[in-house]
Amino acid sequence: MGKLKNIILARLLTRFPRLFDRSVEKVAPFHVEGVPWTPFTKPLTAARIGLVTTAGVHLVGQKPFNMIDRDGDPSFRELPSDTPLGNYTITHDYYDHADADRDINVVFPIERLAELEAAGAIGGLGAVNYGFMGHIDGRHIETLIKETGPEVARRLVGQGVDAVVLTPG
Amino acid sequence: MRRFTQESGSPRAVFVKWPMGHPLGEPGRVDQQMIILKDALRALETIKTPGTIIDLPYRWKRYEDLTDR
């Protein structure tokens, strides 16, 4: 029942933005110390760009994100840039992803980024992109901040990625 | 969502006040998706102050707003 309730609620919040605004207001403020900052010095035409999404994107065959734990799921999935489009899927009951199911680029603009690379507007893509599921609460926040977030950052740096576009669900 | 972006200390961000689940826009609208992606990438070069959020001027389904800058 909890799963169905979440899906119905997600559809309502997508259709009625004011309801969504009100639900956001109810979430307790969350503050992190400072803003991380790395100057961006390369021209975009020479930069390798990665994609990270919190829209619940993963590959068909990978373990889906946990929809039973009320605090969500702070784990991530590796999404190779050369994945055929039909191999992406979304597990995320907390927003309505019917449109993103029809066209993954709505939340994960992998085709658009590849087109920019082909046009020479960016230097290249990372070999692997990363998918999170953005409903992360309670004890999982610490796991995200201390473990899975930094691990993904390390892997991106290891691939020579200069900057990342992070998209929400 | 804008509030969450601010509170999480994102170094650079672009924001559209569009329905949840549509950060790049609508399915099949390649032009729309490309404009948002280009604006996000451009912010890498234009934002000089950590924590800046650029509010993009595009209204939901108002295609006259989508001029490729």
gemmi code that builds the backbone of each chain (N, CA, C; Angstrom):
import gemmi

chains = {
    "A": [
        ("MET", (0.826, -1.216, 0.000), (0.000, 0.000, 0.000), (0.857, 1.262, 0.000)),
        ("GLY", (1.989, 1.208, 0.758), (2.868, 2.384, 0.845), (3.380, 2.792, -0.516)),
        ("LYS", (3.721, 1.792, -1.317), (4.258, 2.040, -2.661), (3.213, 2.743, -3.526)),
        ("LEU", (1.996, 2.245, -3.493), (0.919, 2.829, -4.298), (0.639, 4.263, -3.852)),
        ("LYS", (0.653, 4.464, -2.543), (0.412, 5.804, -1.992), (1.475, 6.783, -2.517)),
        ("ASN", (2.732, 6.338, -2.503), (3.819, 7.201, -2.982), (3.640, 7.557, -4.451)),
        ("ILE", (3.240, 6.567, -5.244), (3.086, 6.805, -6.688), (1.950, 7.794, -6.944)),
        ("ILE", (0.829, 7.614, -6.239), (-0.311, 8.516, -6.418), (0.060, 9.929, -5.973)),
        ("LEU", (0.728, 10.013, -4.834), (1.157, 11.317, -4.308), (2.095, 12.006, -5.303)),
        ("ALA", (3.023, 11.233, -5.871), (3.988, 11.795, -6.839), (3.262, 12.364, -8.049)),
        ("ARG", (2.226, 11.663, -8.525), (1.465, 12.144, -9.700), (0.758, 13.447, -9.360)),
        ("LEU", (0.165, 13.490, -8.158), (-0.560, 14.705, -7.746), (0.386, 15.893, -7.652)),
        ("LEU", (1.560, 15.650, -7.053), (2.517, 16.750, -6.841), (3.063, 17.251, -8.176)),
        ("THR", (3.154, 16.369, -9.161), (3.637, 16.786, -10.482), (2.567, 17.591, -11.203)),
        ("ARG", (1.329, 17.159, -11.053), (0.244, 17.834, -11.768), (-0.135, 19.166, -11.127)),
        ("PHE", (0.006, 19.254, -9.826), (-0.391, 20.488, -9.125), (0.813, 21.094, -8.409)),
        ("PRO", (1.548, 21.964, -9.124), (2.804, 22.504, -8.573), (2.635, 23.222, -7.233)),
        ("ARG", (1.464, 23.834, -7.008), (1.295, 24.545, -5.724), (1.273, 23.575, -4.552)),
        ("LEU", (0.683, 22.418, -4.809), (0.665, 21.365, -3.790), (2.117, 20.931, -3.505)),
        ("PHE", (2.895, 20.870, -4.574), (4.299, 20.495, -4.437), (5.057, 21.540, -3.621)),
        ("ASP", (4.827, 22.820, -3.950), (5.485, 23.908, -3.206), (5.165, 23.788, -1.717)),
        ("ARG", (3.894, 23.480, -1.425), (3.492, 23.384, -0.014), (4.162, 22.198, 0.680)),
        ("SER", (4.304, 21.094, -0.059), (4.944, 19.923, 0.555), (6.433, 20.179, 0.786)),
        ("VAL", (7.055, 20.971, -0.106), (8.470, 21.313, 0.062), (8.654, 22.184, 1.303)),
        ("GLU", (7.702, 23.113, 1.512), (7.794, 24.008, 2.673), (7.820, 23.229, 3.983)),
        ("LYS", (7.175, 22.061, 3.972), (7.077, 21.279, 5.217), (8.375, 20.534, 5.551)),
        ("VAL", (9.243, 20.387, 4.575), (10.500, 19.676, 4.828), (11.411, 20.554, 5.687)),
        ("ALA", (11.957, 19.955, 6.757), (12.817, 20.727, 7.662), (14.035, 21.251, 6.901)),
        ("PRO", (14.483, 22.474, 7.220), (15.660, 23.022, 6.545), (16.867, 22.113, 6.746)),
        ("PHE", (17.689, 22.052, 5.732), (18.872, 21.204, 5.789), (20.067, 22.060, 5.377)),
        ("HIS", (21.064, 22.115, 6.232), (22.189, 22.980, 5.896), (23.503, 22.213, 5.909)),
        ("VAL", (24.309, 22.441, 4.899), (25.665, 21.915, 4.906), (26.607, 23.113, 5.041)),
        ("GLU", (27.754, 22.863, 5.622), (28.726, 23.939, 5.842), (29.455, 24.256, 4.547)),
        ("GLY", (29.407, 25.510, 4.166), (30.203, 25.969, 3.034), (29.723, 25.451, 1.688)),
        ("VAL", (30.253, 26.027, 0.652), (29.932, 25.613, -0.709), (31.228, 25.161, -1.375)),
        ("PRO", (31.284, 23.904, -1.826), (32.523, 23.445, -2.475), (32.760, 24.216, -3.775)),
        ("TRP", (34.001, 24.499, -4.076), (34.266, 25.317, -5.268), (35.583, 24.925, -5.909)),
        ("THR", (35.506, 24.510, -7.158), (36.696, 24.282, -7.961), (36.584, 25.185, -9.186)),
        ("PRO", (37.511, 26.105, -9.375), (37.421, 26.975, -10.562), (37.426, 26.140, -11.836)),
        ("PHE", (36.627, 26.569, -12.787), (36.553, 25.868, -14.074), (37.441, 26.619, -15.052)),
        ("THR", (38.560, 26.028, -15.415), (39.575, 26.774, -16.159), (39.704, 26.354, -17.617)),
        ("LYS", (39.220, 25.145, -17.945), (39.362, 24.677, -19.336), (38.268, 25.289, -20.203)),
        ("PRO", (38.526, 25.470, -21.493), (37.396, 25.801, -22.367), (36.467, 24.587, -22.461)),
        ("LEU", (35.168, 24.841, -22.597), (34.205, 23.731, -22.694), (34.558, 22.779, -23.824)),
        ("THR", (35.111, 23.336, -24.897), (35.433, 22.514, -26.072), (36.539, 21.504, -25.779)),
        ("ALA", (37.224, 21.673, -24.645), (38.286, 20.728, -24.278), (37.924, 19.932, -23.033)),
        ("ALA", (36.752, 20.201, -22.461), (36.408, 19.605, -21.160), (35.645, 18.288, -21.319)),
        ("ARG", (35.962, 17.362, -20.448), (35.223, 16.095, -20.398), (34.086, 16.256, -19.385)),
        ("ILE", (32.872, 16.018, -19.851), (31.687, 16.276, -19.029), (31.031, 14.953, -18.627)),
        ("GLY", (30.724, 14.820, -17.350), (30.028, 13.634, -16.847), (28.579, 13.967, -16.514)),
        ("LEU", (27.779, 12.932, -16.374), (26.384, 13.105, -15.959), (26.149, 12.338, -14.662)),
        ("VAL", (25.510, 13.005, -13.717), (25.047, 12.336, -12.501), (23.585, 12.721, -12.334)),
        ("THR", (22.740, 11.748, -12.094), (21.329, 12.067, -11.902), (20.820, 11.471, -10.596)),
        ("THR", (19.863, 12.160, -9.994), (19.209, 11.620, -8.798), (17.779, 11.187, -9.133)),
        ("ALA", (17.540, 10.970, -10.439), (16.184, 10.656, -10.897), (15.855, 9.162, -10.852)),
        ("GLY", (16.739, 8.368, -10.244), (16.443, 6.934, -10.112), (16.753, 6.129, -11.357)),
        ("VAL", (17.627, 6.682, -12.224), (17.974, 5.980, -13.469), (18.967, 4.853, -13.173)),
        ("HIS", (18.723, 3.693, -13.746), (19.694, 2.599, -13.693), (19.525, 1.750, -14.941)),
        ("LEU", (20.341, 0.709, -15.072), (20.254, -0.136, -16.261), (19.317, -1.308, -15.998)),
        ("VAL", (18.642, -1.731, -17.048), (17.841, -2.951, -16.971), (18.800, -4.066, -16.540)),
        ("GLY", (18.422, -4.824, -15.539), (19.296, -5.903, -15.074), (20.081, -5.528, -13.827)),
        ("GLN", (20.277, -4.215, -13.589), (20.915, -3.815, -12.328), (19.869, -3.875, -11.209)),
        ("LYS", (20.350, -4.004, -9.985), (19.439, -4.039, -8.834), (18.660, -2.721, -8.753)),
        ("PRO", (17.336, -2.757, -8.725), (16.568, -1.503, -8.623), (16.834, -0.810, -7.291)),
        ("PHE", (16.585, 0.492, -7.227), (16.706, 1.211, -5.960), (15.626, 0.720, -4.993)),
        ("ASN", (15.926, 0.822, -3.703), (15.040, 0.291, -2.662), (13.826, 1.204, -2.463)),
        ("MET", (12.650, 0.690, -2.789), (11.425, 1.467, -2.656), (10.652, 1.097, -1.390)),
        ("ILE", (11.221, 0.195, -0.599), (10.515, -0.245, 0.609), (10.978, 0.551, 1.817)),
        ("ASP", (12.292, 0.812, 1.894), (12.846, 1.589, 3.001), (12.297, 3.021, 2.952)),
        ("ARG", (11.650, 3.452, 4.017), (11.028, 4.792, 4.010), (12.073, 5.898, 3.908)),
        ("ASP", (13.301, 5.611, 4.334), (14.364, 6.610, 4.245), (15.071, 6.591, 2.888)),
        ("GLY", (14.617, 5.748, 2.005), (15.160, 5.745, 0.647), (16.360, 4.850, 0.471)),
        ("ASP", (17.258, 5.262, -0.437), (18.373, 4.404, -0.852), (19.526, 5.307, -1.281)),
        ("PRO", (20.649, 5.299, -0.555), (21.761, 6.192, -0.904), (22.782, 5.570, -1.862)),
        ("SER", (22.481, 4.397, -2.411), (23.461, 3.734, -3.278), (23.420, 4.339, -4.681)),
        ("PHE", (24.374, 3.937, -5.519), (24.411, 4.462, -6.889), (24.596, 3.319, -7.876)),
        ("ARG", (24.313, 3.623, -9.139), (24.481, 2.642, -10.216), (25.390, 3.248, -11.284)),
        ("GLU", (26.263, 2.416, -11.851), (27.132, 2.881, -12.930), (26.389, 2.783, -14.263)),
        ("LEU", (26.443, 3.862, -15.037), (25.727, 3.937, -16.308), (26.730, 4.267, -17.422)),
        ("PRO", (27.285, 3.252, -18.081), (28.268, 3.528, -19.145), (27.667, 4.404, -20.247)),
        ("SER", (28.482, 5.336, -20.749), (27.985, 6.290, -21.759), (27.544, 5.617, -23.050)),
        ("ASP", (28.097, 4.411, -23.339), (27.724, 3.754, -24.600), (26.544, 2.791, -24.435)),
        ("THR", (25.813, 2.935, -23.328), (24.636, 2.080, -23.100), (23.563, 2.346, -24.160)),
        ("PRO", (23.033, 1.298, -24.815), (21.906, 1.519, -25.740), (20.716, 2.121, -24.982)),
        ("LEU", (20.018, 3.073, -25.619), (18.952, 3.818, -24.923), (17.917, 2.919, -24.255)),
        ("GLY", (17.596, 1.813, -24.910), (16.571, 0.919, -24.382), (16.976, 0.193, -23.112)),
        ("ASN", (18.245, 0.297, -22.744), (18.712, -0.400, -21.540), (18.602, 0.438, -20.270)),
        ("TYR", (18.170, 1.701, -20.411), (17.959, 2.521, -19.213), (16.551, 2.298, -18.682)),
        ("THR", (16.411, 2.322, -17.378), (15.087, 2.262, -16.769), (15.106, 3.129, -15.510)),
        ("ILE", (13.962, 3.384, -14.927), (13.875, 4.254, -13.750), (13.136, 3.537, -12.630)),
        ("THR", (13.738, 3.533, -11.431), (13.029, 3.072, -10.236), (13.022, 4.222, -9.245)),
        ("HIS", (11.885, 4.860, -9.080), (11.769, 6.035, -8.202), (10.274, 6.330, -8.056)),
        ("ASP", (9.704, 5.981, -6.899), (8.255, 6.146, -6.718), (7.873, 7.533, -6.218)),
        ("TYR", (8.853, 8.425, -6.042), (8.556, 9.688, -5.374), (8.394, 10.863, -6.340)),
        ("TYR", (8.433, 10.594, -7.636), (8.006, 11.599, -8.624), (7.411, 10.849, -9.813)),
        ("ASP", (6.625, 11.545, -10.595), (5.971, 10.920, -11.735), (6.941, 10.914, -12.922)),
        ("HIS", (7.465, 9.736, -13.280), (8.449, 9.685, -14.362), (7.882, 9.109, -15.654)),
        ("ALA", (6.573, 9.256, -15.841), (5.958, 8.738, -17.079), (6.612, 9.371, -18.309)),
        ("ASP", (6.871, 10.688, -18.276), (7.494, 11.351, -19.427), (8.949, 10.908, -19.592)),
        ("ALA", (9.654, 10.767, -18.485), (11.055, 10.328, -18.557), (11.139, 8.872, -19.026)),
        ("ASP", (10.120, 8.065, -18.744), (10.090, 6.692, -19.244), (9.989, 6.687, -20.776)),
        ("ARG", (9.285, 7.671, -21.315), (9.134, 7.774, -22.785), (10.418, 8.279, -23.417)),
        ("ASP", (11.117, 9.181, -22.721), (12.345, 9.776, -23.262), (13.280, 10.061, -22.085)),
        ("ILE", (14.279, 9.209, -21.933), (15.175, 9.290, -20.771), (15.885, 10.647, -20.688)),
        ("ASN", (16.028, 11.318, -21.849), (16.728, 12.611, -21.876), (16.027, 13.695, -21.051)),
        ("VAL", (14.770, 13.487, -20.705), (14.034, 14.440, -19.882), (14.684, 14.591, -18.500)),
        ("VAL", (15.272, 13.506, -18.007), (15.975, 13.575, -16.712), (17.473, 13.265, -16.831)),
        ("PHE", (17.868, 12.637, -17.939), (19.248, 12.166, -18.086), (19.663, 12.419, -19.538)),
        ("PRO", (20.169, 13.633, -19.818), (20.321, 14.061, -21.221), (21.531, 13.469, -21.921)),
        ("ILE", (21.606, 12.158, -21.941), (22.773, 11.466, -22.492), (22.887, 11.652, -24.004)),
        ("GLU", (21.736, 11.617, -24.701), (21.805, 11.802, -26.162), (22.221, 13.224, -26.518)),
        ("ARG", (21.692, 14.194, -25.765), (22.028, 15.602, -26.045), (23.515, 15.840, -25.797)),
        ("LEU", (24.037, 15.229, -24.735), (25.456, 15.415, -24.417), (26.332, 14.784, -25.509)),
        ("ALA", (25.921, 13.624, -26.008), (26.661, 12.967, -27.094), (26.626, 13.832, -28.349)),
        ("GLU", (25.492, 14.508, -28.578), (25.388, 15.399, -29.747), (26.327, 16.596, -29.601)),
        ("LEU", (26.444, 17.109, -28.381), (27.367, 18.226, -28.153), (28.815, 17.784, -28.384)),
        ("GLU", (29.108, 16.553, -27.992), (30.457, 16.028, -28.234), (30.705, 15.906, -29.741)),
        ("ALA", (29.720, 15.361, -30.461), (29.863, 15.184, -31.912), (30.042, 16.527, -32.621)),
        ("ALA", (29.390, 17.573, -32.067), (29.476, 18.912, -32.674), (30.742, 19.650, -32.245)),
        ("GLY", (31.505, 19.050, -31.329), (32.734, 19.697, -30.860), (32.505, 20.782, -29.824)),
        ("ALA", (31.285, 20.837, -29.270), (30.980, 21.878, -28.275), (31.552, 21.535, -26.903)),
        ("ILE", (31.757, 20.244, -26.653), (32.453, 19.805, -25.439), (33.583, 18.863, -25.859)),
        ("GLY", (34.553, 18.698, -24.969), (35.693, 17.853, -25.313), (35.338, 16.382, -25.383)),
        ("GLY", (34.408, 15.957, -24.527), (34.041, 14.544, -24.521), (33.148, 14.206, -23.346)),
        ("LEU", (32.729, 12.947, -23.297), (31.919, 12.444, -22.181), (32.799, 11.579, -21.294)),
        ("GLY", (32.403, 11.411, -20.049), (33.047, 10.409, -19.215), (32.650, 9.030, -19.725)),
        ("ALA", (33.465, 8.024, -19.431), (33.117, 6.670, -19.895), (31.891, 6.142, -19.157)),
        ("VAL", (31.767, 6.556, -17.887), (30.670, 6.054, -17.047), (29.989, 7.225, -16.356)),
        ("ASN", (28.657, 7.222, -16.378), (27.862, 8.211, -15.626), (27.263, 7.502, -14.409)),
        ("TYR", (26.575, 8.263, -13.564), (26.129, 7.670, -12.299), (24.677, 8.019, -11.978)),
        ("GLY", (23.945, 7.015, -11.514), (22.554, 7.207, -11.148), (22.333, 7.004, -9.658)),
        ("PHE", (21.710, 8.015, -9.051), (21.234, 7.903, -7.669), (19.714, 7.965, -7.687)),
        ("MET", (19.099, 7.684, -6.553), (17.653, 7.842, -6.392), (17.480, 8.928, -5.322)),
        ("GLY", (16.880, 10.031, -5.712), (16.948, 11.240, -4.888), (16.172, 11.248, -3.588)),
        ("HIS", (15.362, 10.236, -3.338), (14.676, 10.211, -2.043), (15.621, 9.586, -1.020)),
        ("ILE", (16.336, 10.447, -0.296), (17.321, 9.989, 0.688), (17.088, 10.768, 1.968)),
        ("ASP", (16.798, 10.062, 3.038), (16.419, 10.727, 4.286), (17.053, 9.985, 5.471)),
        ("GLY", (16.854, 10.532, 6.671), (17.281, 9.849, 7.899), (18.743, 9.440, 7.874)),
        ("ARG", (18.990, 8.190, 8.273), (20.361, 7.699, 8.405), (21.096, 7.634, 7.066)),
        ("HIS", (20.331, 7.589, 5.965), (20.977, 7.453, 4.652), (21.661, 8.740, 4.191)),
        ("ILE", (21.291, 9.878, 4.795), (21.915, 11.148, 4.392), (23.421, 11.081, 4.674)),
        ("GLU", (23.757, 10.541, 5.848), (25.173, 10.452, 6.219), (25.928, 9.506, 5.268)),
        ("THR", (25.290, 8.403, 4.903), (25.921, 7.467, 3.957), (26.204, 8.164, 2.634)),
        ("LEU", (25.244, 8.957, 2.178), (25.421, 9.674, 0.914), (26.580, 10.664, 1.010)),
        ("ILE", (26.572, 11.453, 2.093), (27.569, 12.522, 2.223), (28.969, 11.956, 2.473)),
        ("LYS", (29.033, 10.901, 3.294), (30.367, 10.402, 3.679), (30.878, 9.262, 2.815)),
        ("GLU", (29.979, 8.520, 2.194), (30.440, 7.332, 1.465), (30.145, 7.369, -0.035)),
        ("THR", (28.864, 7.254, -0.387), (28.566, 7.034, -1.810), (28.816, 8.282, -2.660)),
        ("GLY", (28.519, 9.477, -2.124), (28.789, 10.713, -2.868), (30.270, 10.865, -3.170)),
        ("PRO", (31.141, 10.841, -2.128), (32.586, 10.951, -2.381), (33.121, 9.839, -3.282)),
        ("GLU", (32.565, 8.619, -3.166), (33.037, 7.513, -4.018), (32.771, 7.812, -5.495)),
        ("VAL", (31.582, 8.343, -5.782), (31.267, 8.699, -7.175), (32.182, 9.832, -7.641)),
        ("ALA", (32.437, 10.811, -6.774), (33.345, 11.908, -7.140), (34.728, 11.355, -7.483)),
        ("ARG", (35.216, 10.411, -6.667), (36.533, 9.809, -6.930), (36.551, 9.090, -8.278)),
        ("ARG", (35.488, 8.361, -8.562), (35.441, 7.618, -9.827), (35.395, 8.570, -11.027)),
        ("LEU", (34.674, 9.690, -10.870), (34.604, 10.676, -11.956), (35.982, 11.286, -12.204)),
        ("VAL", (36.667, 11.644, -11.127), (38.007, 12.212, -11.255), (38.937, 11.185, -11.915)),
        ("GLY", (38.779, 9.931, -11.519), (39.599, 8.857, -12.074), (39.424, 8.687, -13.580)),
        ("GLN", (38.262, 9.069, -14.085), (38.011, 8.985, -15.535), (38.442, 10.253, -16.263)),
        ("GLY", (38.987, 11.207, -15.521), (39.395, 12.456, -16.162), (38.249, 13.402, -16.464)),
        ("VAL", (37.140, 13.249, -15.726), (36.001, 14.151, -15.934), (36.311, 15.515, -15.302)),
        ("ASP", (36.079, 16.591, -16.072), (36.381, 17.947, -15.599), (35.199, 18.596, -14.891)),
        ("ALA", (33.994, 18.262, -15.303), (32.794, 18.850, -14.695), (31.626, 17.891, -14.886)),
        ("VAL", (30.650, 18.042, -14.026), (29.497, 17.142, -14.037), (28.211, 17.956, -14.115)),
        ("VAL", (27.279, 17.475, -14.927), (25.920, 18.029, -14.901), (25.092, 17.085, -14.041)),
        ("LEU", (24.534, 17.622, -12.955), (23.714, 16.816, -12.046), (22.249, 17.166, -12.264)),
        ("THR", (21.449, 16.151, -12.575), (20.030, 16.408, -12.832), (19.161, 15.723, -11.777)),
        ("PRO", (18.135, 16.432, -11.286), (17.217, 15.823, -10.313), (16.082, 15.084, -11.015)),
        ("GLY", (15.237, 14.440, -10.239), (14.039, 13.819, -10.793), (12.880, 14.777, -10.729)),
    ],
    "B": [
        ("MET", (12.094, 22.677, -5.018), (13.386, 22.108, -5.393), (14.484, 23.163, -5.372)),
        ("ARG", (14.138, 24.397, -5.692), (15.139, 25.462, -5.680), (15.735, 25.573, -4.286)),
        ("ARG", (14.850, 25.448, -3.294), (15.288, 25.525, -1.896), (16.302, 24.420, -1.581)),
        ("PHE", (16.023, 23.214, -2.058), (16.930, 22.091, -1.779), (18.292, 22.318, -2.449)),
        ("THR", (18.252, 22.893, -3.652), (19.504, 23.175, -4.366), (20.348, 24.148, -3.550)),
        ("GLN", (19.663, 25.164, -3.012), (20.351, 26.178, -2.212), (20.926, 25.556, -0.933)),
        ("GLU", (20.079, 24.794, -0.236), (20.479, 24.255, 1.062), (21.582, 23.196, 0.958)),
        ("SER", (21.642, 22.508, -0.180), (22.643, 21.447, -0.305), (24.015, 22.005, -0.686)),
        ("GLY", (24.107, 23.321, -0.887), (25.405, 23.938, -1.160), (25.944, 23.615, -2.538)),
        ("SER", (25.052, 23.562, -3.515), (25.487, 23.316, -4.891), (26.342, 24.486, -5.382)),
        ("PRO", (27.538, 24.224, -5.920), (28.430, 25.329, -6.308), (27.877, 26.191, -7.440)),
        ("ARG", (27.246, 25.549, -8.428), (26.684, 26.278, -9.573), (25.380, 25.582, -9.955)),
        ("ALA", (24.344, 26.354, -10.240), (23.085, 25.711, -10.633), (22.304, 26.595, -11.590)),
        ("VAL", (21.537, 25.960, -12.456), (20.509, 26.669, -13.230), (19.169, 26.059, -12.836)),
        ("PHE", (18.138, 26.910, -12.802), (16.841, 26.461, -12.292), (15.734, 26.792, -13.279)),
        ("VAL", (14.837, 25.833, -13.480), (13.607, 26.091, -14.232), (12.426, 25.741, -13.334)),
        ("LYS", (11.416, 26.605, -13.305), (10.244, 26.336, -12.488), (9.265, 25.511, -13.324)),
        ("TRP", (9.632, 24.270, -13.532), (8.849, 23.335, -14.344), (8.388, 22.194, -13.442)),
        ("PRO", (7.395, 21.406, -13.910), (6.916, 20.301, -13.067), (8.041, 19.330, -12.702)),
        ("MET", (7.933, 18.798, -11.517), (8.887, 17.798, -11.042), (9.025, 16.677, -12.087)),
        ("GLY", (10.234, 16.166, -12.210), (10.443, 15.065, -13.156), (10.723, 15.520, -14.573)),
        ("HIS", (10.896, 16.834, -14.772), (11.118, 17.372, -16.119), (12.248, 18.400, -16.144)),
        ("PRO", (13.419, 18.092, -15.558), (14.468, 19.123, -15.522), (14.935, 19.562, -16.910)),
        ("LEU", (14.866, 18.665, -17.900), (15.269, 19.043, -19.261), (14.068, 19.357, -20.145)),
        ("GLY", (12.865, 19.209, -19.614), (11.677, 19.563, -20.384), (10.801, 18.379, -20.731)),
        ("GLU", (10.318, 18.400, -21.979), (9.322, 17.418, -22.391), (9.945, 16.304, -23.236)),
        ("PRO", (9.314, 15.119, -23.240), (9.839, 14.016, -24.054), (9.803, 14.374, -25.537)),
        ("GLY", (10.874, 14.055, -26.214), (10.918, 14.286, -27.662), (11.240, 15.710, -28.074)),
        ("ARG", (11.287, 16.644, -27.123), (11.588, 18.051, -27.469), (13.100, 18.261, -27.415)),
        ("VAL", (13.756, 17.825, -28.478), (15.214, 17.877, -28.530), (15.722, 19.312, -28.380)),
        ("ASP", (15.038, 20.268, -29.056), (15.479, 21.676, -29.005), (15.450, 22.215, -27.575)),
        ("GLN", (14.359, 21.907, -26.879), (14.184, 22.360, -25.495), (15.252, 21.743, -24.584)),
        ("GLN", (15.442, 20.439, -24.723), (16.432, 19.740, -23.884), (17.830, 20.301, -24.125)),
        ("MET", (18.134, 20.587, -25.385), (19.464, 21.072, -25.731), (19.703, 22.476, -25.161)),
        ("ILE", (18.685, 23.309, -25.184), (18.834, 24.672, -24.649), (19.155, 24.629, -23.157)),
        ("ILE", (18.439, 23.777, -22.425), (18.673, 23.684, -20.978), (20.074, 23.142, -20.699)),
        ("LEU", (20.468, 22.102, -21.444), (21.793, 21.524, -21.234), (22.889, 22.550, -21.553)),
        ("LYS", (22.712, 23.285, -22.645), (23.714, 24.299, -23.009), (23.775, 25.406, -21.959)),
        ("ASP", (22.610, 25.810, -21.459), (22.600, 26.847, -20.414), (23.327, 26.353, -19.159)),
        ("ALA", (23.112, 25.073, -18.819), (23.783, 24.509, -17.635), (25.296, 24.496, -17.841)),
        ("LEU", (25.737, 24.106, -19.036), (27.177, 24.055, -19.311), (27.778, 25.464, -19.352)),
        ("ARG", (27.010, 26.398, -19.894), (27.484, 27.784, -19.967), (27.710, 28.336, -18.552)),
        ("ALA", (26.887, 27.882, -17.606), (27.014, 28.356, -16.219), (28.366, 27.996, -15.620)),
        ("LEU", (28.993, 26.952, -16.148), (30.348, 26.592, -15.684), (31.313, 27.743, -15.908)),
        ("GLU", (31.095, 28.471, -17.003), (32.003, 29.564, -17.353), (31.541, 30.905, -16.781)),
        ("THR", (30.218, 31.074, -16.638), (29.714, 32.402, -16.253), (29.606, 32.594, -14.743)),
        ("ILE", (29.317, 31.532, -13.998), (29.152, 31.699, -12.550), (30.525, 31.824, -11.891)),
        ("LYS", (30.722, 32.930, -11.194), (32.011, 33.175, -10.536), (31.890, 33.133, -9.006)),
        ("THR", (30.642, 33.202, -8.510), (30.427, 33.207, -7.065), (29.857, 31.865, -6.627)),
        ("PRO", (30.548, 31.138, -5.714), (30.044, 29.834, -5.264), (28.615, 29.933, -4.731)),
        ("GLY", (27.773, 28.980, -5.107), (26.402, 28.941, -4.607), (25.401, 29.696, -5.461)),
        ("THR", (25.865, 30.258, -6.585), (24.945, 31.014, -7.450), (23.945, 30.076, -8.134)),
        ("ILE", (22.682, 30.494, -8.140), (21.652, 29.775, -8.903), (21.137, 30.732, -9.979)),
        ("ILE", (21.226, 30.344, -11.230), (20.688, 31.168, -12.324), (19.264, 30.705, -12.611)),
        ("ASP", (18.307, 31.636, -12.500), (16.910, 31.313, -12.824), (16.714, 31.504, -14.324)),
        ("LEU", (16.494, 30.404, -15.027), (16.310, 30.496, -16.478), (14.912, 31.045, -16.787)),
        ("PRO", (14.796, 31.786, -17.887), (13.546, 32.534, -18.134), (12.464, 31.737, -18.852)),
        ("TYR", (12.601, 30.414, -18.941), (11.659, 29.646, -19.747), (10.443, 29.209, -18.933)),
        ("ARG", (9.258, 29.572, -19.465), (8.020, 29.138, -18.818), (7.585, 27.798, -19.404)),
        ("TRP", (6.918, 27.005, -18.595), (6.510, 25.655, -19.000), (5.568, 25.704, -20.207)),
        ("LYS", (5.966, 25.007, -21.249), (5.180, 24.898, -22.487), (4.914, 26.239, -23.171)),
        ("ARG", (5.736, 27.245, -22.868), (5.637, 28.514, -23.602), (6.842, 28.548, -24.549)),
        ("TYR", (6.629, 27.970, -25.724), (7.753, 27.726, -26.631), (8.377, 29.011, -27.173)),
        ("GLU", (7.602, 30.112, -27.096), (8.162, 31.383, -27.576), (9.342, 31.834, -26.697)),
        ("ASP", (9.431, 31.251, -25.480), (10.546, 31.609, -24.592), (11.863, 30.948, -25.019)),
        ("LEU", (11.744, 29.907, -25.817), (12.914, 29.077, -26.093), (13.747, 29.625, -27.253)),
        ("THR", (14.443, 30.667, -26.971), (15.333, 31.189, -27.992), (16.728, 30.693, -27.671)),
        ("ASP", (17.378, 30.117, -28.649), (18.727, 29.589, -28.442), (19.702, 30.755, -28.345)),
        ("ARG", (20.190, 30.969, -27.130), (21.042, 32.154, -26.935), (22.487, 31.861, -27.271)),
    ],
}
model = gemmi.Model(1)
for chain_id, residues in chains.items():
    chain = gemmi.Chain(chain_id)
    for i, (resn, *xyz) in enumerate(residues, 1):
        res = gemmi.Residue()
        res.name, res.seqid = resn, gemmi.SeqId(i, " ")
        for name, pos in zip(("N", "CA", "C"), xyz):
            atom = gemmi.Atom()
            atom.name, atom.element = name, gemmi.Element(name[0])
            atom.pos, atom.b_iso = gemmi.Position(*pos), 0.0
            res.add_atom(atom)
        chain.add_residue(res)
    model.add_chain(chain)
structure = gemmi.Structure()
structure.add_model(model)
structure.setup_entities()
